[in-house]
Amino acid sequence: MKLKLKKGDEALVISGAEKGKKSKVLEVDAGKLKVRLQGVRVQTHFDKKEGIQKKEGWIDYSNVRLISSAPKSK
């Protein structure tokens, strides 16, 4: 299945706890149909070496809508 979203696009969260937030796509997992958006679903992760970190969590592809696509580079 071909996904409409790709890294660098701007997307809108259309359902869930983060509904209404606009953000940039950081990563897309086509196999699991999940996306990561900048500043959306931020989770705390503890690592022994690096300490406490804040990371974006995965959101289901069906809960996100494309607003504008990233410019194509030549």
PDB file of N, CA, C, O and CB in Angstrom:
ATOM      1  N   MET A   1       0.843  -1.184   0.000  1.00  0.00           N
ATOM      2  CA  MET A   1       0.000   0.000   0.000  1.00  0.00           C
ATOM      3  C   MET A   1       0.890   1.249   0.000  1.00  0.00           C
ATOM      4  O   MET A   1       1.790   1.372   0.831  1.00  0.00           O
ATOM      5  CB  MET A   1      -0.960  -0.003   1.228  1.00  0.00           C
ATOM      6  N   LYS A   2       0.643   2.149  -0.906  1.00  0.00           N
ATOM      7  CA  LYS A   2       1.422   3.374  -1.004  1.00  0.00           C
ATOM      8  C   LYS A   2       0.833   4.414  -0.058  1.00  0.00           C
ATOM      9  O   LYS A   2      -0.369   4.680  -0.079  1.00  0.00           O
ATOM     10  CB  LYS A   2       1.449   3.905  -2.463  1.00  0.00           C
ATOM     11  N   LEU A   3       1.695   4.997   0.771  1.00  0.00           N
ATOM     12  CA  LEU A   3       1.248   6.006   1.724  1.00  0.00           C
ATOM     13  C   LEU A   3       1.408   7.394   1.121  1.00  0.00           C
ATOM     14  O   LEU A   3       2.337   7.644   0.353  1.00  0.00           O
ATOM     15  CB  LEU A   3       2.033   5.896   3.047  1.00  0.00           C
ATOM     16  N   LYS A   4       0.495   8.296   1.474  1.00  0.00           N
ATOM     17  CA  LYS A   4       0.547   9.660   0.963  1.00  0.00           C
ATOM     18  C   LYS A   4       1.545  10.515   1.736  1.00  0.00           C
ATOM     19  O   LYS A   4       2.079  11.481   1.190  1.00  0.00           O
ATOM     20  CB  LYS A   4      -0.833  10.292   1.022  1.00  0.00           C
ATOM     21  N   LEU A   5       1.802  10.179   2.991  1.00  0.00           N
ATOM     22  CA  LEU A   5       2.734  10.948   3.820  1.00  0.00           C
ATOM     23  C   LEU A   5       4.159  10.472   3.614  1.00  0.00           C
ATOM     24  O   LEU A   5       4.412   9.287   3.397  1.00  0.00           O
ATOM     25  CB  LEU A   5       2.354  10.842   5.300  1.00  0.00           C
ATOM     26  N   LYS A   6       5.088  11.421   3.686  1.00  0.00           N
ATOM     27  CA  LYS A   6       6.505  11.058   3.673  1.00  0.00           C
ATOM     28  C   LYS A   6       7.250  12.021   4.594  1.00  0.00           C
ATOM     29  O   LYS A   6       6.692  13.028   5.030  1.00  0.00           O
ATOM     30  CB  LYS A   6       7.095  11.098   2.216  1.00  0.00           C
ATOM     31  N   LYS A   7       8.482  11.716   4.881  1.00  0.00           N
ATOM     32  CA  LYS A   7       9.305  12.526   5.772  1.00  0.00           C
ATOM     33  C   LYS A   7       9.403  13.958   5.254  1.00  0.00           C
ATOM     34  O   LYS A   7       9.684  14.188   4.078  1.00  0.00           O
ATOM     35  CB  LYS A   7      10.709  11.912   5.918  1.00  0.00           C
ATOM     36  N   GLY A   8       9.165  14.919   6.153  1.00  0.00           N
ATOM     37  CA  GLY A   8       9.262  16.322   5.786  1.00  0.00           C
ATOM     38  C   GLY A   8       7.931  16.984   5.472  1.00  0.00           C
ATOM     39  O   GLY A   8       7.854  18.212   5.438  1.00  0.00           O
ATOM     40  N   ASP A   9       6.877  16.199   5.239  1.00  0.00           N
ATOM     41  CA  ASP A   9       5.552  16.753   4.973  1.00  0.00           C
ATOM     42  C   ASP A   9       4.976  17.396   6.230  1.00  0.00           C
ATOM     43  O   ASP A   9       5.413  17.111   7.345  1.00  0.00           O
ATOM     44  CB  ASP A   9       4.605  15.660   4.454  1.00  0.00           C
ATOM     45  N   GLU A  10       3.987  18.271   6.032  1.00  0.00           N
ATOM     46  CA  GLU A  10       3.262  18.849   7.164  1.00  0.00           C
ATOM     47  C   GLU A  10       1.933  18.115   7.273  1.00  0.00           C
ATOM     48  O   GLU A  10       1.239  17.918   6.275  1.00  0.00           O
ATOM     49  CB  GLU A  10       3.049  20.404   6.990  1.00  0.00           C
ATOM     50  N   ALA A  11       1.578  17.706   8.511  1.00  0.00           N
ATOM     51  CA  ALA A  11       0.376  16.916   8.721  1.00  0.00           C
ATOM     52  C   ALA A  11      -0.444  17.466   9.888  1.00  0.00           C
ATOM     53  O   ALA A  11       0.066  18.200  10.734  1.00  0.00           O
ATOM     54  CB  ALA A  11       0.741  15.453   8.973  1.00  0.00           C
ATOM     55  N   LEU A  12      -1.726  17.096   9.913  1.00  0.00           N
ATOM     56  CA  LEU A  12      -2.657  17.490  10.955  1.00  0.00           C
ATOM     57  C   LEU A  12      -3.184  16.236  11.631  1.00  0.00           C
ATOM     58  O   LEU A  12      -3.579  15.286  10.955  1.00  0.00           O
ATOM     59  CB  LEU A  12      -3.817  18.345  10.380  1.00  0.00           C
ATOM     60  N   VAL A  13      -3.194  16.224  12.971  1.00  0.00           N
ATOM     61  CA  VAL A  13      -3.752  15.102  13.718  1.00  0.00           C
ATOM     62  C   VAL A  13      -5.261  15.300  13.747  1.00  0.00           C
ATOM     63  O   VAL A  13      -5.739  16.331  14.220  1.00  0.00           O
ATOM     64  CB  VAL A  13      -3.148  15.005  15.177  1.00  0.00           C
ATOM     65  N   ILE A  14      -6.020  14.319  13.246  1.00  0.00           N
ATOM     66  CA  ILE A  14      -7.465  14.473  13.126  1.00  0.00           C
ATOM     67  C   ILE A  14      -8.254  13.724  14.186  1.00  0.00           C
ATOM     68  O   ILE A  14      -9.467  13.909  14.277  1.00  0.00           O
ATOM     69  CB  ILE A  14      -7.903  14.018  11.785  1.00  0.00           C
ATOM     70  N   SER A  15      -7.608  12.882  14.994  1.00  0.00           N
ATOM     71  CA  SER A  15      -8.317  12.213  16.077  1.00  0.00           C
ATOM     72  C   SER A  15      -7.335  11.794  17.166  1.00  0.00           C
ATOM     73  O   SER A  15      -6.134  11.665  16.926  1.00  0.00           O
ATOM     74  CB  SER A  15      -9.092  10.990  15.546  1.00  0.00           C
ATOM     75  N   GLY A  16      -7.864  11.586  18.357  1.00  0.00           N
ATOM     76  CA  GLY A  16      -7.039  11.188  19.492  1.00  0.00           C
ATOM     77  C   GLY A  16      -6.792  12.343  20.441  1.00  0.00           C
ATOM     78  O   GLY A  16      -7.380  13.414  20.293  1.00  0.00           O
ATOM     79  N   ALA A  17      -5.924  12.124  21.412  1.00  0.00           N
ATOM     80  CA  ALA A  17      -5.642  13.114  22.452  1.00  0.00           C
ATOM     81  C   ALA A  17      -4.951  14.358  21.904  1.00  0.00           C
ATOM     82  O   ALA A  17      -5.088  15.437  22.481  1.00  0.00           O
ATOM     83  CB  ALA A  17      -4.786  12.496  23.534  1.00  0.00           C
ATOM     84  N   GLU A  18      -4.219  14.233  20.815  1.00  0.00           N
ATOM     85  CA  GLU A  18      -3.461  15.347  20.229  1.00  0.00           C
ATOM     86  C   GLU A  18      -4.208  15.997  19.064  1.00  0.00           C
ATOM     87  O   GLU A  18      -3.591  16.684  18.250  1.00  0.00           O
ATOM     88  CB  GLU A  18      -2.093  14.858  19.753  1.00  0.00           C
ATOM     89  N   LYS A  19      -5.516  15.795  18.971  1.00  0.00           N
ATOM     90  CA  LYS A  19      -6.338  16.279  17.866  1.00  0.00           C
ATOM     91  C   LYS A  19      -6.169  17.788  17.652  1.00  0.00           C
ATOM     92  O   LYS A  19      -6.195  18.569  18.603  1.00  0.00           O
ATOM     93  CB  LYS A  19      -7.806  15.950  18.125  1.00  0.00           C
ATOM     94  N   GLY A  20      -5.999  18.179  16.393  1.00  0.00           N
ATOM     95  CA  GLY A  20      -5.890  19.583  16.031  1.00  0.00           C
ATOM     96  C   GLY A  20      -4.471  20.108  15.905  1.00  0.00           C
ATOM     97  O   GLY A  20      -4.279  21.238  15.455  1.00  0.00           O
ATOM     98  N   LYS A  21      -3.476  19.328  16.285  1.00  0.00           N
ATOM     99  CA  LYS A  21      -2.087  19.782  16.202  1.00  0.00           C
ATOM    100  C   LYS A  21      -1.549  19.609  14.785  1.00  0.00           C
ATOM    101  O   LYS A  21      -1.754  18.576  14.148  1.00  0.00           O
ATOM    102  CB  LYS A  21      -1.205  19.012  17.204  1.00  0.00           C
ATOM    103  N   LYS A  22      -0.853  20.647  14.303  1.00  0.00           N
ATOM    104  CA  LYS A  22      -0.172  20.596  13.008  1.00  0.00           C
ATOM    105  C   LYS A  22       1.310  20.407  13.276  1.00  0.00           C
ATOM    106  O   LYS A  22       1.870  21.037  14.174  1.00  0.00           O
ATOM    107  CB  LYS A  22      -0.435  21.893  12.159  1.00  0.00           C
ATOM    108  N   SER A  23       1.945  19.539  12.498  1.00  0.00           N
ATOM    109  CA  SER A  23       3.340  19.259  12.745  1.00  0.00           C
ATOM    110  C   SER A  23       4.015  18.674  11.515  1.00  0.00           C
ATOM    111  O   SER A  23       3.359  18.304  10.541  1.00  0.00           O
ATOM    112  CB  SER A  23       3.483  18.319  13.915  1.00  0.00           C
ATOM    113  N   LYS A  24       5.344  18.598  11.579  1.00  0.00           N
ATOM    114  CA  LYS A  24       6.178  18.048  10.518  1.00  0.00           C
ATOM    115  C   LYS A  24       6.366  16.548  10.745  1.00  0.00           C
ATOM    116  O   LYS A  24       6.543  16.112  11.883  1.00  0.00           O
ATOM    117  CB  LYS A  24       7.550  18.772  10.461  1.00  0.00           C
ATOM    118  N   VAL A  25       6.328  15.756   9.670  1.00  0.00           N
ATOM    119  CA  VAL A  25       6.522  14.311   9.745  1.00  0.00           C
ATOM    120  C   VAL A  25       8.011  14.022   9.912  1.00  0.00           C
ATOM    121  O   VAL A  25       8.828  14.437   9.089  1.00  0.00           O
ATOM    122  CB  VAL A  25       5.954  13.601   8.476  1.00  0.00           C
ATOM    123  N   LEU A  26       8.361  13.303  10.991  1.00  0.00           N
ATOM    124  CA  LEU A  26       9.753  12.947  11.255  1.00  0.00           C
ATOM    125  C   LEU A  26      10.124  11.598  10.663  1.00  0.00           C
ATOM    126  O   LEU A  26      11.239  11.405  10.180  1.00  0.00           O
ATOM    127  CB  LEU A  26      10.013  12.938  12.744  1.00  0.00           C
ATOM    128  N   GLU A  27       9.174  10.661  10.706  1.00  0.00           N
ATOM    129  CA  GLU A  27       9.473   9.292  10.298  1.00  0.00           C
ATOM    130  C   GLU A  27       8.172   8.586   9.913  1.00  0.00           C
ATOM    131  O   GLU A  27       7.119   8.878  10.481  1.00  0.00           O
ATOM    132  CB  GLU A  27      10.207   8.519  11.437  1.00  0.00           C
ATOM    133  N   VAL A  28       8.237   7.663   8.955  1.00  0.00           N
ATOM    134  CA  VAL A  28       7.079   6.886   8.522  1.00  0.00           C
ATOM    135  C   VAL A  28       7.457   5.415   8.531  1.00  0.00           C
ATOM    136  O   VAL A  28       8.499   5.032   7.998  1.00  0.00           O
ATOM    137  CB  VAL A  28       6.593   7.329   7.106  1.00  0.00           C
ATOM    138  N   ASP A  29       6.596   4.578   9.147  1.00  0.00           N
ATOM    139  CA  ASP A  29       6.777   3.130   9.136  1.00  0.00           C
ATOM    140  C   ASP A  29       5.646   2.538   8.291  1.00  0.00           C
ATOM    141  O   ASP A  29       4.537   2.338   8.785  1.00  0.00           O
ATOM    142  CB  ASP A  29       6.781   2.531  10.602  1.00  0.00           C
ATOM    143  N   ALA A  30       5.931   2.262   7.025  1.00  0.00           N
ATOM    144  CA  ALA A  30       4.910   1.796   6.092  1.00  0.00           C
ATOM    145  C   ALA A  30       4.407   0.394   6.434  1.00  0.00           C
ATOM    146  O   ALA A  30       3.252   0.071   6.157  1.00  0.00           O
ATOM    147  CB  ALA A  30       5.458   1.812   4.678  1.00  0.00           C
ATOM    148  N   GLY A  31       5.245  -0.430   7.023  1.00  0.00           N
ATOM    149  CA  GLY A  31       4.849  -1.793   7.371  1.00  0.00           C
ATOM    150  C   GLY A  31       3.801  -1.843   8.470  1.00  0.00           C
ATOM    151  O   GLY A  31       2.863  -2.638   8.405  1.00  0.00           O
ATOM    152  N   LYS A  32       3.958  -0.997   9.475  1.00  0.00           N
ATOM    153  CA  LYS A  32       3.041  -0.966  10.613  1.00  0.00           C
ATOM    154  C   LYS A  32       1.981   0.130  10.494  1.00  0.00           C
ATOM    155  O   LYS A  32       1.110   0.245  11.356  1.00  0.00           O
ATOM    156  CB  LYS A  32       3.822  -0.773  11.891  1.00  0.00           C
ATOM    157  N   LEU A  33       2.051   0.944   9.417  1.00  0.00           N
ATOM    158  CA  LEU A  33       1.144   2.076   9.194  1.00  0.00           C
ATOM    159  C   LEU A  33       1.155   3.045  10.370  1.00  0.00           C
ATOM    160  O   LEU A  33       0.105   3.411  10.898  1.00  0.00           O
ATOM    161  CB  LEU A  33      -0.279   1.575   8.949  1.00  0.00           C
ATOM    162  N   LYS A  34       2.357   3.454  10.772  1.00  0.00           N
ATOM    163  CA  LYS A  34       2.538   4.406  11.877  1.00  0.00           C
ATOM    164  C   LYS A  34       3.406   5.568  11.406  1.00  0.00           C
ATOM    165  O   LYS A  34       4.234   5.409  10.509  1.00  0.00           O
ATOM    166  CB  LYS A  34       3.181   3.709  13.119  1.00  0.00           C
ATOM    167  N   VAL A  35       3.211   6.744  12.017  1.00  0.00           N
ATOM    168  CA  VAL A  35       4.019   7.921  11.717  1.00  0.00           C
ATOM    169  C   VAL A  35       4.455   8.594  13.008  1.00  0.00           C
ATOM    170  O   VAL A  35       3.805   8.456  14.044  1.00  0.00           O
ATOM    171  CB  VAL A  35       3.240   8.909  10.829  1.00  0.00           C
ATOM    172  N   ARG A  36       5.564   9.325  12.934  1.00  0.00           N
ATOM    173  CA  ARG A  36       6.047  10.148  14.050  1.00  0.00           C
ATOM    174  C   ARG A  36       5.971  11.599  13.618  1.00  0.00           C
ATOM    175  O   ARG A  36       6.447  11.959  12.542  1.00  0.00           O
ATOM    176  CB  ARG A  36       7.513   9.758  14.473  1.00  0.00           C
ATOM    177  N   LEU A  37       5.369  12.437  14.461  1.00  0.00           N
ATOM    178  CA  LEU A  37       5.249  13.857  14.181  1.00  0.00           C
ATOM    179  C   LEU A  37       6.017  14.640  15.226  1.00  0.00           C
ATOM    180  O   LEU A  37       6.049  14.261  16.397  1.00  0.00           O
ATOM    181  CB  LEU A  37       3.773  14.292  14.147  1.00  0.00           C
ATOM    182  N   GLN A  38       6.634  15.732  14.806  1.00  0.00           N
ATOM    183  CA  GLN A  38       7.454  16.553  15.692  1.00  0.00           C
ATOM    184  C   GLN A  38       6.573  17.219  16.752  1.00  0.00           C
ATOM    185  O   GLN A  38       5.640  17.950  16.421  1.00  0.00           O
ATOM    186  CB  GLN A  38       8.232  17.621  14.883  1.00  0.00           C
ATOM    187  N   GLY A  39       6.876  16.962  18.033  1.00  0.00           N
ATOM    188  CA  GLY A  39       6.173  17.586  19.143  1.00  0.00           C
ATOM    189  C   GLY A  39       4.823  16.987  19.476  1.00  0.00           C
ATOM    190  O   GLY A  39       4.103  17.534  20.311  1.00  0.00           O
ATOM    191  N   VAL A  40       4.457  15.876  18.849  1.00  0.00           N
ATOM    192  CA  VAL A  40       3.172  15.236  19.091  1.00  0.00           C
ATOM    193  C   VAL A  40       3.413  13.884  19.762  1.00  0.00           C
ATOM    194  O   VAL A  40       4.294  13.130  19.349  1.00  0.00           O
ATOM    195  CB  VAL A  40       2.372  15.066  17.763  1.00  0.00           C
ATOM    196  N   ARG A  41       2.629  13.581  20.795  1.00  0.00           N
ATOM    197  CA  ARG A  41       2.725  12.350  21.579  1.00  0.00           C
ATOM    198  C   ARG A  41       4.140  12.179  22.145  1.00  0.00           C
ATOM    199  O   ARG A  41       4.779  11.146  21.946  1.00  0.00           O
ATOM    200  CB  ARG A  41       2.341  11.129  20.712  1.00  0.00           C
ATOM    201  N   VAL A  42       4.614  13.205  22.848  1.00  0.00           N
ATOM    202  CA  VAL A  42       5.951  13.194  23.425  1.00  0.00           C
ATOM    203  C   VAL A  42       5.954  12.279  24.646  1.00  0.00           C
ATOM    204  O   VAL A  42       5.104  12.406  25.527  1.00  0.00           O
ATOM    205  CB  VAL A  42       6.411  14.633  23.805  1.00  0.00           C
ATOM    206  N   GLN A  43       6.910  11.361  24.691  1.00  0.00           N
ATOM    207  CA  GLN A  43       7.029  10.387  25.766  1.00  0.00           C
ATOM    208  C   GLN A  43       8.365  10.551  26.463  1.00  0.00           C
ATOM    209  O   GLN A  43       9.342  10.986  25.853  1.00  0.00           O
ATOM    210  CB  GLN A  43       6.872   8.956  25.230  1.00  0.00           C
ATOM    211  N   THR A  44       8.409  10.203  27.746  1.00  0.00           N
ATOM    212  CA  THR A  44       9.644  10.248  28.510  1.00  0.00           C
ATOM    213  C   THR A  44      10.304   8.879  28.441  1.00  0.00           C
ATOM    214  O   THR A  44       9.664   7.856  28.685  1.00  0.00           O
ATOM    215  CB  THR A  44       9.380  10.671  29.984  1.00  0.00           C
ATOM    216  N   HIS A  45      11.588   8.870  28.108  1.00  0.00           N
ATOM    217  CA  HIS A  45      12.351   7.628  28.002  1.00  0.00           C
ATOM    218  C   HIS A  45      13.583   7.748  28.899  1.00  0.00           C
ATOM    219  O   HIS A  45      14.308   8.741  28.839  1.00  0.00           O
ATOM    220  CB  HIS A  45      12.761   7.332  26.512  1.00  0.00           C
ATOM    221  N   PHE A  46      13.813   6.728  29.732  1.00  0.00           N
ATOM    222  CA  PHE A  46      14.975   6.744  30.608  1.00  0.00           C
ATOM    223  C   PHE A  46      16.038   5.802  30.074  1.00  0.00           C
ATOM    224  O   PHE A  46      15.759   4.641  29.777  1.00  0.00           O
ATOM    225  CB  PHE A  46      14.585   6.357  32.040  1.00  0.00           C
ATOM    226  N   ASP A  47      17.268   6.310  29.952  1.00  0.00           N
ATOM    227  CA  ASP A  47      18.407   5.531  29.505  1.00  0.00           C
ATOM    228  C   ASP A  47      19.505   5.677  30.555  1.00  0.00           C
ATOM    229  O   ASP A  47      19.771   6.785  31.021  1.00  0.00           O
ATOM    230  CB  ASP A  47      18.899   5.992  28.089  1.00  0.00           C
ATOM    231  N   LYS A  48      20.138   4.578  30.926  1.00  0.00           N
ATOM    232  CA  LYS A  48      21.170   4.627  31.974  1.00  0.00           C
ATOM    233  C   LYS A  48      22.336   5.532  31.589  1.00  0.00           C
ATOM    234  O   LYS A  48      22.868   6.243  32.440  1.00  0.00           O
ATOM    235  CB  LYS A  48      21.688   3.224  32.267  1.00  0.00           C
ATOM    236  N   LYS A  49      22.736   5.515  30.334  1.00  0.00           N
ATOM    237  CA  LYS A  49      23.886   6.309  29.900  1.00  0.00           C
ATOM    238  C   LYS A  49      23.534   7.780  29.703  1.00  0.00           C
ATOM    239  O   LYS A  49      24.276   8.660  30.139  1.00  0.00           O
ATOM    240  CB  LYS A  49      24.449   5.743  28.611  1.00  0.00           C
ATOM    241  N   GLU A  50      22.417   8.047  29.055  1.00  0.00           N
ATOM    242  CA  GLU A  50      22.066   9.408  28.683  1.00  0.00           C
ATOM    243  C   GLU A  50      21.056  10.072  29.617  1.00  0.00           C
ATOM    244  O   GLU A  50      20.835  11.278  29.508  1.00  0.00           O
ATOM    245  CB  GLU A  50      21.527   9.413  27.301  1.00  0.00           C
ATOM    246  N   GLY A  51      20.443   9.330  30.522  1.00  0.00           N
ATOM    247  CA  GLY A  51      19.474   9.894  31.453  1.00  0.00           C
ATOM    248  C   GLY A  51      18.084   9.999  30.849  1.00  0.00           C
ATOM    249  O   GLY A  51      17.724   9.236  29.952  1.00  0.00           O
ATOM    250  N   ILE A  52      17.311  10.949  31.347  1.00  0.00           N
ATOM    251  CA  ILE A  52      15.934  11.120  30.898  1.00  0.00           C
ATOM    252  C   ILE A  52      15.907  11.873  29.569  1.00  0.00           C
ATOM    253  O   ILE A  52      16.568  12.898  29.401  1.00  0.00           O
ATOM    254  CB  ILE A  52      15.102  11.869  31.963  1.00  0.00           C
ATOM    255  N   GLN A  53      15.117  11.330  28.620  1.00  0.00           N
ATOM    256  CA  GLN A  53      14.989  11.936  27.299  1.00  0.00           C
ATOM    257  C   GLN A  53      13.512  12.072  26.955  1.00  0.00           C
ATOM    258  O   GLN A  53      12.685  11.291  27.427  1.00  0.00           O
ATOM    259  CB  GLN A  53      15.732  11.096  26.223  1.00  0.00           C
ATOM    260  N   LYS A  54      13.187  13.046  26.146  1.00  0.00           N
ATOM    261  CA  LYS A  54      11.836  13.216  25.617  1.00  0.00           C
ATOM    262  C   LYS A  54      11.872  12.814  24.147  1.00  0.00           C
ATOM    263  O   LYS A  54      12.689  13.328  23.382  1.00  0.00           O
ATOM    264  CB  LYS A  54      11.318  14.698  25.800  1.00  0.00           C
ATOM    265  N   LYS A  55      10.984  11.892  23.746  1.00  0.00           N
ATOM    266  CA  LYS A  55      10.936  11.406  22.372  1.00  0.00           C
ATOM    267  C   LYS A  55       9.497  11.396  21.884  1.00  0.00           C
ATOM    268  O   LYS A  55       8.570  11.204  22.670  1.00  0.00           O
ATOM    269  CB  LYS A  55      11.558   9.997  22.263  1.00  0.00           C
ATOM    270  N   GLU A  56       9.313  11.602  20.583  1.00  0.00           N
ATOM    271  CA  GLU A  56       7.996  11.514  19.985  1.00  0.00           C
ATOM    272  C   GLU A  56       7.606  10.051  19.819  1.00  0.00           C
ATOM    273  O   GLU A  56       8.424   9.214  19.439  1.00  0.00           O
ATOM    274  CB  GLU A  56       7.959  12.247  18.631  1.00  0.00           C
ATOM    275  N   GLY A  57       6.344   9.758  20.110  1.00  0.00           N
ATOM    276  CA  GLY A  57       5.839   8.396  19.963  1.00  0.00           C
ATOM    277  C   GLY A  57       5.170   8.209  18.607  1.00  0.00           C
ATOM    278  O   GLY A  57       4.963   9.168  17.864  1.00  0.00           O
ATOM    279  N   TRP A  58       4.836   6.963  18.299  1.00  0.00           N
ATOM    280  CA  TRP A  58       4.192   6.625  17.033  1.00  0.00           C
ATOM    281  C   TRP A  58       2.699   6.917  17.102  1.00  0.00           C
ATOM    282  O   TRP A  58       2.072   6.729  18.145  1.00  0.00           O
ATOM    283  CB  TRP A  58       4.432   5.147  16.681  1.00  0.00           C
ATOM    284  N   ILE A  59       2.131   7.378  15.990  1.00  0.00           N
ATOM    285  CA  ILE A  59       0.697   7.623  15.854  1.00  0.00           C
ATOM    286  C   ILE A  59       0.218   6.804  14.662  1.00  0.00           C
ATOM    287  O   ILE A  59       0.938   6.652  13.675  1.00  0.00           O
ATOM    288  CB  ILE A  59       0.376   9.163  15.670  1.00  0.00           C
ATOM    289  N   ASP A  60      -0.996   6.281  14.757  1.00  0.00           N
ATOM    290  CA  ASP A  60      -1.547   5.501  13.664  1.00  0.00           C
ATOM    291  C   ASP A  60      -1.758   6.390  12.432  1.00  0.00           C
ATOM    292  O   ASP A  60      -2.185   7.539  12.549  1.00  0.00           O
ATOM    293  CB  ASP A  60      -2.873   4.837  14.090  1.00  0.00           C
ATOM    294  N   TYR A  61      -1.457   5.849  11.272  1.00  0.00           N
ATOM    295  CA  TYR A  61      -1.538   6.581  10.007  1.00  0.00           C
ATOM    296  C   TYR A  61      -2.947   7.112   9.741  1.00  0.00           C
ATOM    297  O   TYR A  61      -3.105   8.174   9.139  1.00  0.00           O
ATOM    298  CB  TYR A  61      -1.101   5.685   8.856  1.00  0.00           C
ATOM    299  N   SER A  62      -3.970   6.380  10.185  1.00  0.00           N
ATOM    300  CA  SER A  62      -5.351   6.789   9.924  1.00  0.00           C
ATOM    301  C   SER A  62      -5.774   8.003  10.746  1.00  0.00           C
ATOM    302  O   SER A  62      -6.807   8.607  10.454  1.00  0.00           O
ATOM    303  CB  SER A  62      -6.287   5.639  10.207  1.00  0.00           C
ATOM    304  N   ASN A  63      -5.002   8.373  11.763  1.00  0.00           N
ATOM    305  CA  ASN A  63      -5.331   9.517  12.611  1.00  0.00           C
ATOM    306  C   ASN A  63      -4.654  10.802  12.144  1.00  0.00           C
ATOM    307  O   ASN A  63      -4.705  11.813  12.845  1.00  0.00           O
ATOM    308  CB  ASN A  63      -4.937   9.226  14.042  1.00  0.00           C
ATOM    309  N   VAL A  64      -4.027  10.779  10.978  1.00  0.00           N
ATOM    310  CA  VAL A  64      -3.256  11.915  10.484  1.00  0.00           C
ATOM    311  C   VAL A  64      -3.691  12.237   9.054  1.00  0.00           C
ATOM    312  O   VAL A  64      -3.967  11.337   8.260  1.00  0.00           O
ATOM    313  CB  VAL A  64      -1.729  11.618  10.543  1.00  0.00           C
ATOM    314  N   ARG A  65      -3.750  13.547   8.734  1.00  0.00           N
ATOM    315  CA  ARG A  65      -4.112  13.983   7.380  1.00  0.00           C
ATOM    316  C   ARG A  65      -3.006  14.890   6.838  1.00  0.00           C
ATOM    317  O   ARG A  65      -2.462  15.720   7.565  1.00  0.00           O
ATOM    318  CB  ARG A  65      -5.494  14.726   7.376  1.00  0.00           C
ATOM    319  N   LEU A  66      -2.689  14.727   5.588  1.00  0.00           N
ATOM    320  CA  LEU A  66      -1.674  15.538   4.907  1.00  0.00           C
ATOM    321  C   LEU A  66      -2.183  16.965   4.714  1.00  0.00           C
ATOM    322  O   LEU A  66      -3.296  17.167   4.228  1.00  0.00           O
ATOM    323  CB  LEU A  66      -1.296  14.911   3.540  1.00  0.00           C
ATOM    324  N   ILE A  67      -1.372  17.955   5.094  1.00  0.00           N
ATOM    325  CA  ILE A  67      -1.709  19.367   4.858  1.00  0.00           C
ATOM    326  C   ILE A  67      -0.935  19.872   3.655  1.00  0.00           C
ATOM    327  O   ILE A  67      -1.527  20.387   2.706  1.00  0.00           O
ATOM    328  CB  ILE A  67      -1.400  20.238   6.111  1.00  0.00           C
ATOM    329  N   SER A  68       0.378  19.732   3.685  1.00  0.00           N
ATOM    330  CA  SER A  68       1.203  20.144   2.546  1.00  0.00           C
ATOM    331  C   SER A  68       2.400  19.214   2.433  1.00  0.00           C
ATOM    332  O   SER A  68       2.956  18.774   3.439  1.00  0.00           O
ATOM    333  CB  SER A  68       1.670  21.620   2.696  1.00  0.00           C
ATOM    334  N   SER A  69       2.781  18.925   1.222  1.00  0.00           N
ATOM    335  CA  SER A  69       3.904  18.012   1.006  1.00  0.00           C
ATOM    336  C   SER A  69       5.217  18.807   0.985  1.00  0.00           C
ATOM    337  O   SER A  69       5.236  20.003   0.693  1.00  0.00           O
ATOM    338  CB  SER A  69       3.720  17.216  -0.324  1.00  0.00           C
ATOM    339  N   ALA A  70       6.294  18.117   1.297  1.00  0.00           N
ATOM    340  CA  ALA A  70       7.630  18.728   1.302  1.00  0.00           C
ATOM    341  C   ALA A  70       8.049  19.032  -0.124  1.00  0.00           C
ATOM    342  O   ALA A  70       7.704  18.286  -1.040  1.00  0.00           O
ATOM    343  CB  ALA A  70       8.670  17.798   1.988  1.00  0.00           C
ATOM    344  N   PRO A  71       8.786  20.115  -0.328  1.00  0.00           N
ATOM    345  CA  PRO A  71       9.266  20.426  -1.675  1.00  0.00           C
ATOM    346  C   PRO A  71      10.220  19.338  -2.159  1.00  0.00           C
ATOM    347  O   PRO A  71      11.036  18.826  -1.392  1.00  0.00           O
ATOM    348  CB  PRO A  71       9.964  21.804  -1.701  1.00  0.00           C
ATOM    349  N   LYS A  72      10.109  18.996  -3.426  1.00  0.00           N
ATOM    350  CA  LYS A  72      10.985  17.976  -3.993  1.00  0.00           C
ATOM    351  C   LYS A  72      12.346  18.571  -4.283  1.00  0.00           C
ATOM    352  O   LYS A  72      12.449  19.651  -4.865  1.00  0.00           O
ATOM    353  CB  LYS A  72      10.378  17.377  -5.271  1.00  0.00           C
ATOM    354  N   SER A  73      13.401  17.861  -3.873  1.00  0.00           N
ATOM    355  CA  SER A  73      14.769  18.324  -4.137  1.00  0.00           C
ATOM    356  C   SER A  73      15.277  17.673  -5.426  1.00  0.00           C
ATOM    357  O   SER A  73      14.934  16.531  -5.732  1.00  0.00           O
ATOM    358  CB  SER A  73      15.719  17.989  -2.933  1.00  0.00           C
ATOM    359  N   LYS A  74      16.082  18.398  -6.161  1.00  0.00           N
ATOM    360  CA  LYS A  74      16.597  17.872  -7.430  1.00  0.00           C
ATOM    361  C   LYS A  74      17.937  17.238  -7.254  1.00  0.00           C
ATOM    362  O   LYS A  74      18.518  16.743  -8.220  1.00  0.00           O
ATOM    363  CB  LYS A  74      16.688  18.960  -8.467  1.00  0.00           C
TER     364      LYS A  74
END
